[in-house]
Amino acid sequence: MATTQIVAPVRGMHCAACVGKVERALTSVGGVHAASVNLATEQAAVSFDPALTTVDALRAAVARAGYELAEPRATAMPGAMDDADQASRDAALRSEKIKFVVGGVLSVPVLLGGMSHVLPWVPAALQNPWLLLALTTPVQFWVGWQFHRGFLHDLRYRTASMSTLVSLGTSAAYFFSVAVTLWPETFHQPGAMTYYDVSAVVITLVVLGRWLEARARGRTSEAIRRLLNLAPRTARVIRDGVEVDVPTAEVVVDDYVRIRPGERIPVDGVVTEGASTVDESMLTGESLPVAKLPSSRVFAGTVNRTGTFVFRASRVGSETTLARIVALVAEAQGSRAPIQRLADRVAAVFVPIVLGLAALTFLVWWAAGPDPAALFALTNAVAVLVIACPCAMGLATPTAIMVGAGRGAEYGVLIKSAAALELLHGVDTIVFDKTGTLTVGHPIVTDVTPVGSTSAEPGPGSDDVLALAAAAEQGSEHPLGEAIVARAKERGVALPLIGEFATVPGQGIDAMAAEGRVLLGNRTLMEARGVDVGTLAPRAHALAAEGKTVVYLALAGRPLGLLAAADVLKPEAAGVVAALKRRGVAVVMLTGDTRPTAEAIARQAGIDRVLAEVLPEDKANEIARLQAEGRRVAMVGDGINDAPALARADVGMAMGSGTDVAIEAADVTLLRGDLHGVVAALDLSRRTIRVIKQNLVWAFGYNVVLIPVAAGVLYPLWGVLLSPILAGAAMAFSSVSVVTNSLRLKRWQYEKE
């Protein structure tokens, strides 16, 4: 059975409910084997039998569901977007921004005019119902058209969403207000019963939420674009004995590719000739370059540091390690349930209840109300719809988020979404990357051991060893060499003259000093040149057990000493780990580094659980395993290799000093690169969510209490109906209470422990 797979953009989605509708539309087509829709990348991946269905049939099914399936992409790379896709997304984002700005500008005077009964200083001009009508109409029908369209869509397919609630509530407020404006004498209270402010403000607030959501999805696609850009656009391929530059997409398996110093590797492969060192930190997180000799594997996106080599392509296109990372980021971003899913579920129950109550109110007043019964029935039914509008609910979360996010930014904690805050407050496990997160991210010389300190023989001092090693490394671009030179500069030692510098791939360097040949490298280099370093071996083993990298120094065939370097723990790391444990949070370290090095760092930081030697594509799997244990997981990282795990975690937290890809894939960015930001973010999220819950109590309490009042339940007992003044005052009080409660977050402070 033949199977065709396509990846195509889907336009018109704005919430988690849309994903399910599009997937159901696609799978309802005969011949479709599987369909998955990613809200983050706004793409659908469909597998189908071309003998039973066509792309046009899929497009028609999606159109019937109210969305648009665009032309399939030429490449099936998940998350990848061409220029047309990006232009379409940018245009949609600009449209949402323009609508919010227009809605905001028009809504402010409408809000003031609607609150004139509680704000006596409002100018008389803003109380004119005709002016309010003129200002509100563009907001109702242009800014809010997407909600009315969504309501019509929901009506057609017999579903309910926030669009239904917004459209019904604002339309009821708007058209009732228009009736009051046109026939004021019919309602006995000219100008007092308009609800234009409800219509304008609710629509503007919800459009703001849509705009922020679109921006968040844009950041997701930006992360994927940055990852894709790591692979060079062209590759130098050897064909028929001639080197030719071809687009990377045209490289095929078994092609031979030449790489020169400083170039990025275009595809995965195996070295066949030459030698070099390659910076693989984007994959492994390890700060030291990796030596590459014949038979060594190389990976797309990594950077060649020194030397030239030829490799045979083994995995190309979507099969490379880099492409799999892209796919993992896209999949993980799309698998996260947006906060809107809860709102849609609430709306699915709340909307029918409100509609039922409004209809019941109308029927009861029409049948049993005093004269004029029809007017009482209409007024009270509309009051129920208006009072149910999510005005206070619309303010409950955004105000707390804005204040909390602003306060977090003052501490260098950038929280990108309400969903991140909601999930972060419940986190019970925090996973730290090692290199660049818990550690400083580059090697630092920690030990200098002269040969005399390990034996009874007299020998050079530590400054002599450091000076000669730094002199030999002056021409090196290796991070270990740079660390040695930096340490020598800190100590202010004078460097001897060195000549005939040469790199020995995978072993070290060979240079010439006035006193003889200088060798600086691993034990393999020393043994190959006949230098006996047996007296230094015990000290070297002890340093290696601490996770440090050891290099030997020899002069004129005799050992002079050894130096050790390591990516050391950040000063605040141990304190931060202890603070998290006091808050009941389990701490785990996840790294691609070797287990001895990882465990040494973990001991210093006070971390008990270590996941070491984990490849980038497996980091996300490790996060998933923790989640399968029932844990709410936050991941803290800084590298490209961390991007899939950051996206897979319930909350991703990126160090501001890290890569752009990590920052784009994360939900929270620690701008200052200070680990105290992790604790600050956790404390701030818990405090903010507490405020949001308090706000929702006010907001829902407002609806629960006033909907029955609006329906007229108090009228038989005390002859009380919900007057326009009471409704306006109650709405104002509810909104002011929510905003005031949110502003308390401005006083929140983080105290370092």
C-alpha positions in Angstrom: 0.0 0.0 0.0 1.6 3.3 -1.1 1.8 6.1 1.4 2.4 9.8 0.8 3.4 12.1 3.6 3.0 15.9 3.4 3.6 18.9 5.6 1.4 21.9 4.9 0.7 25.2 6.7 -2.8 25.6 8.2 -4.2 29.1 8.4 -6.9 30.4 10.7 -6.0 28.5 13.9 -5.9 30.4 17.1 -6.5 28.0 20.0 -6.1 24.4 21.1 -9.7 23.6 20.1 -8.8 24.5 16.5 -6.1 21.8 16.5 -8.7 19.1 17.3 -11.1 20.3 14.7 -8.5 20.3 11.9 -7.2 16.9 12.9 -10.8 15.5 12.9 -11.5 17.0 9.5 -8.3 15.4 8.0 -8.8 12.0 9.5 -12.4 11.9 8.3 -11.2 11.8 4.8 -11.0 8.2 3.4 -7.5 7.0 2.8 -5.9 9.2 5.5 -3.7 7.0 7.8 -2.7 9.7 10.3 -2.8 13.4 10.8 -1.2 15.6 13.4 -1.5 19.4 13.7 1.0 21.6 15.5 -0.4 24.9 16.8 3.1 26.2 17.5 4.3 25.9 13.9 0.8 26.1 12.4 1.5 23.1 10.2 -0.3 19.8 9.6 1.6 16.5 8.9 -0.6 14.1 7.0 0.0 10.5 5.9 -2.4 9.1 3.3 -2.9 6.7 0.4 -2.7 8.6 -2.9 -4.8 6.0 -4.6 -7.7 6.8 -2.2 -7.5 10.6 -1.7 -5.7 13.7 -2.9 -4.4 16.9 -1.4 -7.4 18.7 -2.9 -9.7 16.5 -0.9 -7.8 17.2 2.2 -7.9 20.9 1.5 -11.7 20.7 1.0 -12.2 18.9 4.3 -10.2 21.5 6.2 -12.1 24.3 4.5 -15.4 22.7 5.6 -14.1 22.9 9.1 -13.5 26.6 8.7 -9.7 26.7 8.1 -7.4 26.8 5.2 -4.8 24.1 4.2 -2.1 25.8 2.2 0.1 24.2 -0.5 2.3 21.4 1.0 5.9 22.3 1.6 8.6 21.1 -0.8 10.5 19.7 2.2 9.0 17.5 4.9 11.3 19.1 7.5 9.1 19.6 10.5 8.8 23.2 11.6 10.6 24.6 8.6 9.0 27.6 6.9 9.5 29.1 3.5 9.4 32.9 2.8 5.7 32.8 1.9 4.8 31.1 5.2 6.9 33.6 7.1 5.4 36.5 5.2 1.9 35.2 6.0 2.6 34.8 9.7 4.2 38.3 9.9 1.2 39.8 8.2 -1.2 38.1 10.6 0.9 39.3 13.6 0.9 42.9 12.2 -2.9 42.7 11.7 -3.4 41.6 15.3 -1.2 44.4 16.6 -3.0 47.0 14.5 -6.4 45.8 15.7 -5.2 45.9 19.3 -3.9 49.5 18.9 -7.0 50.7 17.2 -9.2 48.9 19.7 -7.2 50.4 22.6 -7.4 54.0 21.2 -11.1 53.8 20.6 -11.9 51.9 23.8 -10.4 54.3 26.3 -12.9 57.2 25.7 -15.7 54.7 25.5 -14.7 53.2 28.9 -14.6 56.7 30.4 -18.0 57.5 29.0 -19.5 54.3 30.2 -18.2 55.0 33.7 -19.4 58.6 33.9 -21.9 57.6 36.7 -19.0 56.7 39.0 -16.4 59.2 37.6 -18.0 62.7 37.9 -15.1 64.4 36.2 -15.6 62.7 32.8 -16.4 65.4 30.2 -20.0 65.7 29.1 -18.9 65.1 25.4 -17.8 61.5 26.3 -21.3 60.8 27.8 -23.0 61.4 24.4 -24.4 58.0 23.3 -24.1 58.9 19.7 -20.3 59.6 20.1 -20.0 56.3 22.0 -21.8 54.5 19.2 -19.5 56.0 16.6 -16.4 55.0 18.6 -17.6 51.5 19.5 -18.9 50.4 16.0 -15.4 49.9 14.5 -14.3 47.9 17.5 -17.3 45.7 17.4 -17.3 44.9 13.7 -13.7 45.4 12.5 -11.5 44.7 15.5 -13.8 41.9 16.8 -14.8 40.4 13.5 -12.7 37.3 14.1 -14.8 36.5 17.2 -18.1 36.9 15.3 -16.7 34.7 12.5 -15.7 32.2 15.2 -19.2 32.2 16.7 -20.7 31.5 13.3 -18.3 28.7 12.8 -19.1 27.3 16.3 -22.8 27.6 15.5 -22.5 25.7 12.3 -20.6 22.8 14.0 -22.6 23.0 17.2 -19.7 23.7 19.5 -18.8 26.5 21.9 -15.6 28.4 22.5 -14.5 31.8 24.0 -15.3 33.3 20.6 -18.9 32.3 21.1 -19.0 33.9 24.5 -17.2 37.1 23.4 -19.4 37.4 20.3 -22.7 36.9 22.0 -21.9 39.0 25.0 -20.5 42.0 23.1 -23.2 41.8 20.5 -25.9 41.8 23.1 -24.3 44.8 24.8 -23.8 46.6 21.5 -27.2 46.1 19.9 -29.0 46.7 23.1 -27.1 49.9 23.5 -27.9 50.9 19.9 -31.6 50.3 20.7 -31.3 52.6 23.8 -29.6 55.2 21.7 -32.2 55.2 18.9 -35.3 54.9 21.0 -34.4 56.3 24.5 -38.0 57.1 25.4 -38.9 53.4 25.1 -36.5 52.5 27.9 -37.5 55.4 30.2 -33.9 56.2 31.2 -32.3 58.0 28.2 -28.6 57.3 27.9 -28.3 55.5 31.2 -28.5 51.9 29.9 -25.9 51.8 27.2 -23.2 49.1 27.5 -20.8 50.3 24.7 -17.9 50.1 27.2 -18.5 46.4 27.7 -18.4 45.7 23.9 -15.3 47.8 23.2 -13.2 46.8 26.3 -13.9 43.1 26.2 -13.0 42.8 22.5 -9.8 44.9 22.9 -8.7 42.7 25.8 -9.2 39.4 24.0 -7.5 40.8 20.9 -4.5 41.7 23.1 -4.4 38.0 24.2 -4.5 36.8 20.6 -1.7 39.2 19.7 0.5 38.0 22.6 -0.2 34.4 21.6 0.7 35.0 18.0 4.0 36.6 19.2 4.7 33.5 21.3 4.2 31.2 18.3 6.5 33.5 16.3 9.3 33.0 18.8 8.8 29.2 18.4 9.3 29.5 14.6 12.3 31.8 15.2 14.0 29.2 17.3 13.5 26.6 14.5 14.8 29.0 11.9 17.9 29.6 13.9 18.5 25.9 14.2 18.0 25.4 10.5 20.5 28.2 9.8 23.3 26.3 11.6 23.7 24.1 8.6 25.7 25.9 5.8 23.8 26.6 2.6 26.5 25.0 0.4 28.9 22.1 0.7 32.3 21.4 -1.0 31.8 18.0 -2.5 34.4 15.9 -4.3 32.9 14.4 -7.5 35.0 12.7 -10.2 38.1 14.0 -8.5 36.9 17.6 -8.7 35.8 19.8 -5.8 32.5 21.6 -6.5 30.3 23.7 -4.3 26.7 22.4 -4.3 23.6 23.3 -2.2 23.6 21.3 1.0 20.2 20.0 0.1 21.8 18.3 -2.9 24.4 16.3 -0.9 23.6 12.6 -1.1 24.7 9.6 1.0 28.3 8.5 0.2 29.3 11.9 -1.2 32.8 12.9 -0.1 32.9 16.4 1.5 36.0 18.5 2.2 35.9 20.8 5.3 38.5 23.6 5.9 39.3 25.4 9.2 36.4 27.6 10.5 33.7 26.0 8.4 30.5 24.4 9.6 29.9 20.8 8.7 26.9 20.5 6.3 25.7 16.9 6.9 26.6 13.9 9.2 29.3 11.6 8.1 32.6 9.7 8.9 36.1 11.1 8.4 38.1 9.3 5.7 41.3 11.4 5.6 42.9 14.2 7.5 42.6 15.3 11.1 41.3 18.2 13.1 39.4 19.3 16.2 35.7 20.1 16.0 33.6 22.3 18.3 30.6 20.1 19.1 29.4 22.2 22.0 26.1 22.8 20.2 25.4 19.0 20.5 27.1 17.8 23.6 27.5 21.0 25.7 31.1 20.1 26.3 33.3 23.2 26.0 36.4 21.4 24.8 36.7 20.6 21.0 36.8 17.0 20.0 39.7 15.5 18.1 38.7 14.0 14.7 40.8 11.3 13.0 39.9 8.8 10.2 36.8 6.8 11.2 35.6 9.5 13.6 32.0 10.7 13.2 31.1 14.3 12.5 27.8 16.0 12.7 25.9 18.7 10.7 26.1 22.2 12.2 29.3 21.7 14.3 32.3 23.9 13.6 35.7 22.8 12.4 38.4 24.5 14.5 41.8 23.4 13.1 43.0 21.3 10.2 41.4 20.1 7.0 39.7 16.8 6.5 37.5 14.9 4.1 34.4 12.9 5.3 31.9 10.6 3.7 28.3 11.7 4.0 26.2 9.1 6.0 23.0 11.0 6.9 21.6 13.9 4.9 18.5 16.1 4.8 16.0 15.3 7.5 18.1 12.4 8.8 20.9 14.4 10.2 21.3 14.9 14.0 20.6 18.6 13.5 17.4 17.9 11.6 16.3 15.6 14.4 16.9 18.3 16.9 14.7 20.6 14.8 12.0 18.0 14.7 12.2 17.5 18.4 11.9 21.2 19.2 8.9 21.5 16.8 7.2 18.5 18.2 7.7 19.4 21.8 6.5 23.0 21.3 3.4 21.7 19.7 2.7 19.1 22.3 2.4 21.6 25.1 -1.3 22.3 25.9 -1.9 26.0 25.7 -3.6 27.8 28.5 -6.5 28.5 26.1 -7.5 24.9 26.2 -8.9 25.4 29.8 -10.6 28.6 28.8 -12.3 26.8 25.9 -13.4 23.9 28.1 -14.9 26.4 30.6 -16.6 28.3 27.8 -18.0 25.1 26.4 -20.0 24.7 29.7 -20.4 28.3 30.7 -21.8 29.5 27.3 -24.7 27.1 27.1 -25.6 27.7 30.7 -25.6 31.5 30.2 -27.7 31.2 27.0 -30.1 28.9 28.8 -30.4 31.3 31.7 -30.9 34.3 29.3 -33.6 32.4 27.4 -35.3 31.3 30.6 -35.2 34.8 32.0 -36.9 36.1 28.8 -39.6 33.5 28.9 -40.4 33.9 32.6 -40.6 37.7 32.4 -42.6 37.5 29.2 -45.1 35.1 30.7 -45.3 36.4 34.3 -43.8 39.9 34.3 -45.6 43.2 34.8 -46.4 45.4 31.9 -44.8 46.1 29.6 -43.8 42.4 29.9 -41.9 42.2 26.5 -39.7 45.2 27.5 -39.0 43.7 31.0 -38.2 40.3 29.3 -35.8 41.8 26.8 -34.1 44.1 29.3 -33.4 41.4 31.8 -32.4 38.8 29.2 -29.9 41.2 27.7 -28.7 42.1 31.3 -27.9 38.4 31.8 -25.8 38.2 28.6 -24.1 41.5 29.4 -23.3 40.6 33.0 -21.9 37.2 31.8 -19.4 39.0 29.5 -15.8 38.1 30.5 -14.8 41.6 31.5 -13.5 41.0 35.0 -12.4 37.5 33.9 -10.6 39.1 31.0 -8.7 41.4 33.4 -8.1 38.7 36.1 -5.1 37.0 34.4 -3.6 39.7 32.1 -3.3 42.3 34.9 -1.5 39.9 37.2 0.7 38.6 34.4 1.7 42.1 33.3 2.6 43.2 36.8 4.3 40.0 37.7 6.2 39.8 34.4 7.3 43.4 34.9 8.5 42.8 38.4 10.3 39.7 37.2 12.1 41.7 34.5 13.4 44.0 37.2 15.2 40.9 38.7 16.4 39.8 35.2 13.7 37.1 34.9 11.8 37.4 31.5 8.6 35.3 31.7 7.2 35.0 28.2 3.6 33.7 28.8 0.8 33.2 31.3 1.1 29.4 30.5 4.7 29.4 31.7 3.7 31.1 34.9 0.8 28.7 35.5 3.0 25.7 35.0 6.1 27.0 36.8 4.3 27.5 40.1 3.6 23.8 40.3 7.1 22.6 39.3 8.5 19.9 41.7 11.6 18.9 39.7 14.2 21.2 38.1 16.7 19.8 35.7 20.0 21.7 35.2 22.3 21.4 32.2 25.9 21.4 33.3 28.1 23.3 30.9 27.4 27.1 30.9 24.5 26.7 33.3 25.8 25.3 36.6 29.3 26.0 35.4 31.0 29.1 33.9 31.0 27.5 30.4 34.7 27.5 29.6 37.8 25.8 31.1 39.8 27.5 33.8 43.2 26.4 35.0 42.6 25.0 38.5 46.0 23.2 39.3 49.6 23.6 38.3 51.8 20.8 39.6 55.6 21.0 39.0 57.4 17.6 38.8 59.4 18.5 42.0 56.2 18.5 44.1 55.6 14.8 43.4 59.1 13.6 44.0 62.2 14.4 46.0 64.1 15.7 43.0 64.5 19.5 42.7 62.6 21.0 39.8 60.9 24.1 38.4 58.3 26.1 40.4 54.6 26.3 39.4 55.1 29.8 37.8 57.9 28.3 35.6 55.6 25.5 34.5 52.8 27.9 33.8 55.0 30.3 31.9 56.5 27.7 29.6 53.0 26.1 28.9 51.5 29.6 28.2 54.4 30.5 25.9 53.8 27.3 23.9 50.0 27.9 23.8 50.2 31.5 22.6 49.5 30.5 19.0 46.8 28.0 19.8 43.0 28.5 19.4 42.2 25.5 21.6 40.0 26.6 24.6 42.4 24.7 27.0 45.4 26.7 25.5 43.4 29.9 25.9 42.7 29.1 29.5 46.5 28.5 30.2 47.4 31.8 28.6 44.7 33.6 30.5 45.9 32.1 33.8 49.5 33.2 33.0 48.3 36.7 32.4 46.4 36.8 35.7 49.6 35.7 37.5 51.7 38.2 35.6 54.5 35.7 34.7 57.0 36.5 32.0 56.8 34.1 29.0 59.9 32.7 27.3 60.4 32.8 23.5 59.0 29.9 21.6 59.5 28.9 17.9 58.5 26.2 15.5 55.0 25.8 16.9 53.0 22.8 15.6 49.8 21.0 16.5 49.7 17.3 17.0 46.1 16.3 16.2 44.4 14.6 19.1 47.5 14.8 21.3 48.8 18.3 22.0 51.4 20.7 20.7 55.1 20.5 19.8 57.2 23.7 20.0 60.9 24.8 20.3 62.4 26.8 23.1 65.9 28.0 23.7 66.5 25.1 26.2 65.1 22.4 23.9 61.9 20.9 22.5 58.7 21.7 24.4 55.8 19.1 24.5 52.4 20.0 26.0 49.6 17.4 25.7 48.2 14.2 26.9 50.0 11.1 28.0 49.8 9.6 24.5 51.9 12.4 23.2 54.5 11.9 26.0 54.8 8.2 25.4 55.1 8.6 21.7 58.0 11.0 22.2 59.7 8.8 24.8 59.0 11.1 27.9 58.5 9.1 31.1 55.7 10.8 33.2 55.3 8.0 35.7 56.1 10.3 38.7 53.2 12.6 37.7 50.7 9.7 37.0 49.2 9.5 40.5 48.5 13.2 40.7 47.1 13.1 37.1 44.7 10.2 38.1 43.5 12.1 41.1 42.8 15.3 39.1 41.0 13.3 36.4 38.8 11.7 39.1 37.7 15.2 40.0 36.5 15.7 36.4 39.4 17.8 35.3 41.3 17.7 32.0 45.1 17.1 32.6 47.9 18.0 30.2 51.6 17.2 30.7 54.5 19.5 30.1 58.0 18.3 29.0 61.2 20.1 28.1 64.1 18.6 26.2 62.8 15.1 26.8 62.2 15.5 30.6 58.8 16.0 32.3 58.4 19.4 34.0 54.9 19.1 35.5 51.3 19.0 34.7 48.4 21.4 34.5 44.7 20.7 35.1 41.7 22.7 33.8 38.0 22.4 34.4 34.8 24.1 33.7 34.3 25.2 37.3 31.0 25.5 39.2 29.4 29.0 39.3 29.8 30.6 42.8 26.1 30.7 43.4 25.3 27.2 42.2 25.4 25.3 45.5 23.4 27.9 47.3 20.7 27.9 44.6 20.4 24.1 44.7 20.1 24.2 48.5 17.4 26.9 48.2 15.4 24.8 45.7 15.5 21.8 48.0 14.2 23.9 50.9 11.2 24.7 48.6 10.5 21.0 48.1 11.9 20.9 44.6 14.0 17.9 43.5 17.2 18.9 41.5 18.6 16.8 38.7 21.7 17.4 36.5 21.5 16.4 32.8 24.5 16.6 30.6 26.2 15.1 27.6 29.6 15.3 29.4 31.4 12.2 30.8 30.1 10.7 34.0 33.2 11.3 36.1 33.2 15.0 35.2 29.4 15.2 35.7 29.5 13.5 39.1 32.4 15.7 40.3 30.4 18.9 39.5 27.2 17.4 41.0 29.0 16.7 44.3 30.2 20.2 44.5 26.7 21.6 43.8 24.9 19.2 46.2 22.9 17.5 43.4 22.1 13.8 44.1 20.7 12.6 40.7 22.9 12.8 37.6 22.0 11.9 34.0 25.4 11.9 32.2 26.6 11.1 28.6 23.2 12.0 27.2 23.0 12.9 23.5 20.9 15.9 22.4 18.1 13.9 20.9 18.0 11.8 24.1 17.8 14.8 26.5 14.1 15.4 25.6 13.5 11.7 26.2 15.0 12.0 29.7 12.7 14.9 30.4 9.8 12.8 29.2 10.8 9.9 31.5 10.7 12.3 34.5 7.3 13.5 33.4 6.1 9.9 33.1 7.0 9.5 36.8 4.4 12.1 37.5 6.8 15.0 37.9 6.2 18.6 36.8 9.6 19.4 35.2 11.4 22.6 34.5 14.6 22.5 32.5 17.4 25.1 32.8 19.9 25.2 30.0 21.9 27.5 27.7 23.0 25.6 24.6 21.6 24.6 21.2 21.8 21.0 22.5 19.4 21.9 25.2 16.7 23.3 22.9 14.7 20.0 22.6 14.7 19.4 26.3 13.8 23.1 27.0 10.8 22.7 24.7 9.8 19.3 26.0 9.9 20.3 29.7 6.7 21.7 31.3 8.7 25.0 31.6 12.0 25.7 29.8 14.3 28.2 31.4 17.3 29.6 29.4 20.3 31.5 30.7 20.5 34.9 29.1 24.2 34.3 28.4 23.2 31.2 26.3 22.5 30.7 22.6 19.7 32.4 20.8 18.1 29.1 20.0 17.9 28.1 23.6 16.5 31.4 24.6 13.8 31.2 21.8 12.9 27.7 22.7 12.5 28.5 26.4 9.5 29.9 28.3 11.6 31.9 30.8 14.9 33.7 30.1 17.3 34.5 33.0 18.6 37.7 31.4 21.6 38.1 33.8 22.8 34.5 33.6 22.5 34.3 37.4 21.2 31.0 38.8 19.4 33.0 41.6 17.0 33.8 38.8 15.7 30.2 38.9 14.6 30.6 42.5 13.3 34.1 41.9 11.2 32.8 38.9 9.8 30.0 41.0 8.9 32.3 43.9 7.4 34.9 41.6 5.3 32.4 39.7 3.9 31.0 43.0 3.0 34.5 44.2 1.5 35.5 40.9 -0.6 32.5 40.5 -1.9 33.1 44.1 -2.9 36.6 43.0 -4.6 35.3 39.8 -6.6 32.8 41.8 -7.7 35.6 44.1 -8.6 37.7 41.0 -10.6 34.8 39.5 -12.6 34.5 42.8 -13.6 38.2 42.4 -14.3 37.7 38.7 -16.4 34.5 39.0 -18.0 35.7 42.2 -19.1 38.8 40.2 -20.8 36.6 37.6 -22.2 34.0 40.0 -23.8 36.7 42.2 -25.0 39.2 39.6 -26.3 36.8 36.9 -29.2 35.8 39.2 -29.7 39.5 40.1 -29.7 40.4 36.5 -32.3 37.7 35.8 -34.5 39.3 38.4 -34.6 36.8 41.2 -34.8 39.6 43.8 -37.8 41.3 42.1 -40.6 39.0 43.6 -39.2 39.6 47.1 -38.1 43.3 47.2 -39.0 44.6 43.7 -35.3 44.9 42.9 -33.9 44.8 39.3 -30.3 45.3 38.3 -30.3 48.9 37.4 -27.8 50.3 34.9 -26.0 52.3 37.6 -25.7 49.2 39.8 -24.4 47.1 36.9 -21.8 49.8 36.0 -20.7 50.2 39.6 -20.4 46.5 40.1 -18.4 46.0 36.9 -16.2 49.0 37.8 -15.7 47.7 41.4 -14.9 44.2 40.2 -12.4 45.5 37.6 -10.8 47.9 40.1 -10.5 45.1 42.7 -8.8 42.8 40.2 -6.3 45.5 39.1 -5.6 46.7 42.7 -5.0 43.1 43.8 -2.6 42.6 40.9 -0.7 45.8 41.7 0.3 44.2 45.0 2.8 42.2 43.1 4.8 45.4 42.6 5.8 45.1 46.3 7.2 41.5 45.8 10.9 41.1 46.5 13.3 38.2 46.1 15.7 37.8 49.0 18.9 35.8 48.2 19.4 33.1 50.8 
